[in-house]
Amino acid sequence: MPHETLPPTPAPTGSGQPATTASGRPRIAALDVLRGFALCGILLANVKPIAHMVHTGEATQPVVVAGQDDAWLGLGLFVDQRFFPIFSLLFGIGFSLLLDSARRRVPRPRVLLLRRILVLLAMGLAHMFLLWRGDILTVYAVVGLLVLLPSTWLPRRAVAGLAACLVATPLILGGNGVSVVPGLFLLGSALTRYGVIDRIGRSARVPAVLGLVFAAGAVPATWLQIRSGAAGTDDFTSWFALAGLLTAGAYVCALLLLLRTPLRPVLQGAFAPLGRMALTNYLSATVLVLVAARLIGGSPDGWSQTTVLLIAGAILVPQWLVSTLWLRRYRQGPLEWLWRWATWAQRPSLRRTS
């Protein structure tokens, strides 16, 4: 069998058996790795904005412009707006995978999906008003209700075309990064409906070519982002969003290529546990950052990139350890389990059987 047509390897569980989703479908290991990787980057980008809640009561989003400290500018260019597009794409993918599963198991699958989105909305609102105003779950839930759920009645060709329009239009009109979320949701859904996700681990050529294209576009887009930010021009937001999308695409392709190498077990061990408990880890990270901000004191504006990296590492390492140990005994993270319970309106099994 040629190397490019090898089937994807299921993610191993703690018992050494191939992992499955809670619905019994074999897990796509690459998605767990991508989700965990994106979670790490999102935390890096959110440390300072979340910490601002302790000192000012408001979330702030750092803006990458020329003239900043060179070290922090470099970190910002690789992090800010570079990871949430991956998470948004994965949300659309997961939504369509769940729809496929629900169609085989319940007579009214869209009611199940509606319930799932409403529960996510409740969690997002609680996160927003109790912890951090910069919550993204609420945005995801609202966009899911208004765009993703209605798209399930459309043919896949229409979903793909609408995805392209909803990604390109905000960039042309100068929208911010969040404005491309509807398009990324639909793009993830279209990729699933066309069978691309089921074949995600079978080719090295496609991610290699796409990765080169994304990287070639990300370099000038990032340069224009810096230049427009320094000049204070109106097109800064567009270049910022475009650079983020292209860099995110390059990250995804690079990871998919690395998963075809002997580094695959390392990447799965490092990122998959975090990705499989992404909701639990995302919400608990907010609490941990707020605690760290109170312990460190002072304004987050004065924090160096080293401080931000240390805070993120001090959160991610324990989360990885807890996630790894938890998943050896349980099928899902605690919040993922509760979310599934509310989605299917029946209590799912949590503990693994021997």
HUCOR-V206276 format. One record per residue. N is the residue number from 0. PSI is psi in whole degrees, 0 to 359 (* if undefined). OMEGA is omega in degrees with one decimal (none if undefined). Layout:
# HUCOR-V206276
<<N	PSI	OMEGA> <N	PSI	OMEGA>>
This chain:
# HUCOR-V206276
<<0	128	179.5> <1	153	-176.7> <2	324	-175.6> <3	345	-175.8> <4	13	176.8> <5	135	179.3> <6	154	178.4> <7	144	178.7> <8	128	178.3> <9	147	178.9> <10	132	-179.2> <11	150	174.2> <12	179	179.4> <13	337	179.8> <14	0	179.2> <15	359	179.6> <16	152	176.7> <17	137	-178.9> <18	151	174.6> <19	162	172.8> <20	172	-179.9> <21	339	178.4> <22	0	178.2> <23	352	178.8> <24	136	177.4> <25	134	-179.6> <26	144	174.2> <27	106	-171.1> <28	322	-177.4> <29	325	-179.6> <30	320	177.3> <31	320	179.0> <32	314	179.8> <33	320	-179.8> <34	317	177.7> <35	319	177.2> <36	314	178.9> <37	322	179.4> <38	319	178.8> <39	315	-179.5> <40	322	178.7> <41	320	178.0> <42	316	177.5> <43	317	-179.2> <44	333	-172.9> <45	351	-175.2> <46	306	-177.9> <47	315	176.7> <48	319	178.7> <49	318	-178.7> <50	332	178.3> <51	336	179.4> <52	329	-179.9> <53	323	-171.2> <54	328	-176.0> <55	345	-175.8> <56	4	-179.8> <57	146	175.6> <58	135	176.5> <59	150	179.2> <60	121	-179.4> <61	142	178.7> <62	128	-176.3> <63	113	178.0> <64	164	176.2> <65	155	178.7> <66	351	175.8> <67	172	171.8> <68	131	-172.9> <69	321	-177.9> <70	312	-179.8> <71	325	177.4> <72	319	178.8> <73	317	178.5> <74	317	-179.5> <75	321	-178.4> <76	336	179.0> <77	351	-172.6> <78	305	-171.6> <79	126	179.7> <80	12	-176.0> <81	346	-173.5> <82	329	-178.9> <83	333	173.3> <84	325	177.7> <85	314	-179.1> <86	321	179.5> <87	317	177.1> <88	316	-179.4> <89	328	178.1> <90	316	177.4> <91	322	177.6> <92	311	-179.4> <93	324	179.3> <94	314	-178.4> <95	325	175.9> <96	320	178.5> <97	322	178.0> <98	317	177.8> <99	317	179.5> <100	317	-177.5> <101	325	179.5> <102	331	-179.7> <103	348	-170.4> <104	334	-177.1> <105	152	-178.2> <106	336	-178.0> <107	77	-174.3> <108	330	-178.1> <109	332	173.9> <110	320	177.7> <111	317	179.7> <112	323	176.6> <113	316	179.0> <114	320	179.9> <115	317	-179.3> <116	320	-179.6> <117	323	176.3> <118	319	176.6> <119	321	177.6> <120	318	178.9> <121	317	178.2> <122	320	179.3> <123	318	178.8> <124	319	177.1> <125	317	177.8> <126	318	-177.4> <127	312	-172.9> <128	339	-179.3> <129	331	-172.2> <130	302	-170.1> <131	125	-177.2> <132	348	-178.8> <133	16	-178.0> <134	139	178.8> <135	344	-177.0> <136	324	178.5> <137	317	176.7> <138	315	-179.9> <139	318	-178.3> <140	315	-179.3> <141	315	178.0> <142	323	176.5> <143	319	178.9> <144	318	-172.7> <145	334	-173.4> <146	306	-170.5> <147	312	-179.3> <148	312	177.1> <149	332	-178.1> <150	345	-179.3> <151	344	176.0> <152	352	-177.3> <153	151	172.6> <154	156	-174.6> <155	330	177.8> <156	319	178.7> <157	322	178.8> <158	317	179.2> <159	316	179.0> <160	319	178.4> <161	323	177.8> <162	315	179.5> <163	318	179.7> <164	317	-175.9> <165	343	172.7> <166	317	-175.1> <167	321	-173.7> <168	312	178.3> <169	325	179.3> <170	322	179.7> <171	322	-176.5> <172	358	177.1> <173	26	178.0> <174	161	179.2> <175	181	-175.5> <176	322	-177.1> <177	335	-177.4> <178	344	179.0> <179	358	-178.9> <180	314	179.0> <181	318	179.4> <182	321	179.6> <183	323	174.8> <184	311	-177.7> <185	327	176.8> <186	315	177.1> <187	319	178.3> <188	317	-179.2> <189	318	178.9> <190	322	178.5> <191	315	-176.7> <192	335	176.2> <193	0	177.0> <194	8	-178.5> <195	321	-177.1> <196	323	177.5> <197	338	-179.3> <198	16	-169.5> <199	332	-177.9> <200	11	-172.0> <201	350	-175.6> <202	137	172.6> <203	336	-176.1> <204	315	-176.7> <205	308	177.5> <206	331	178.2> <207	313	-180.0> <208	313	179.7> <209	321	179.0> <210	319	177.6> <211	320	178.5> <212	313	179.4> <213	315	-179.1> <214	319	179.5> <215	327	177.4> <216	329	-176.4> <217	326	-177.3> <218	305	178.3> <219	326	179.4> <220	320	177.8> <221	319	177.5> <222	318	178.1> <223	328	175.0> <224	312	-179.7> <225	315	-176.9> <226	315	-179.9> <227	326	177.1> <228	320	179.0> <229	324	-178.5> <230	347	-179.4> <231	31	-178.4> <232	162	-175.8> <233	341	-176.3> <234	8	-179.9> <235	314	-176.3> <236	319	-180.0> <237	316	-179.6> <238	324	177.8> <239	312	-179.2> <240	318	-179.2> <241	316	178.4> <242	322	178.3> <243	316	179.7> <244	313	-177.9> <245	319	178.2> <246	319	176.8> <247	318	177.7> <248	320	177.9> <249	321	177.7> <250	313	-178.0> <251	313	-179.1> <252	321	179.3> <253	318	178.8> <254	319	178.5> <255	323	176.9> <256	318	179.6> <257	331	177.3> <258	350	175.0> <259	5	-176.3> <260	176	175.5> <261	351	177.5> <262	355	-176.8> <263	310	-179.8> <264	325	179.5> <265	314	-179.4> <266	319	178.1> <267	319	179.2> <268	327	-176.7> <269	320	-170.0> <270	329	-174.7> <271	317	178.1> <272	320	177.3> <273	319	-178.6> <274	325	-179.6> <275	341	175.9> <276	42	-173.0> <277	317	-178.8> <278	313	178.1> <279	315	-177.8> <280	323	178.8> <281	313	-177.7> <282	320	179.8> <283	332	178.5> <284	324	178.1> <285	314	179.3> <286	316	-176.9> <287	323	176.7> <288	318	178.3> <289	320	176.7> <290	316	179.5> <291	321	-180.0> <292	322	178.1> <293	324	-179.9> <294	320	-177.7> <295	318	-179.4> <296	173	-179.7> <297	169	-179.3> <298	135	176.9> <299	339	178.5> <300	333	-179.4> <301	359	-179.6> <302	137	175.8> <303	169	176.5> <304	331	177.8> <305	318	177.9> <306	316	179.8> <307	316	179.2> <308	320	179.6> <309	320	178.0> <310	314	179.7> <311	317	179.1> <312	321	179.6> <313	341	176.8> <314	315	-173.8> <315	323	-178.6> <316	310	175.9> <317	324	178.2> <318	319	178.0> <319	316	-179.5> <320	312	179.9> <321	317	-179.3> <322	316	-178.8> <323	313	-179.5> <324	320	-178.9> <325	315	-175.8> <326	348	173.7> <327	335	-176.8> <328	337	-174.5> <329	154	-176.3> <330	327	-174.9> <331	166	171.6> <332	163	-176.1> <333	316	179.5> <334	326	175.6> <335	321	178.6> <336	315	178.4> <337	322	178.9> <338	318	178.1> <339	321	177.8> <340	312	179.7> <341	326	-178.5> <342	311	-175.0> <343	355	179.0> <344	30	172.2> <345	148	-174.6> <346	118	179.0> <347	161	175.8> <348	135	179.3> <349	311	-176.5> <350	140	176.4> <351	147	171.1> <352	156	-176.5> <353	*	none>>
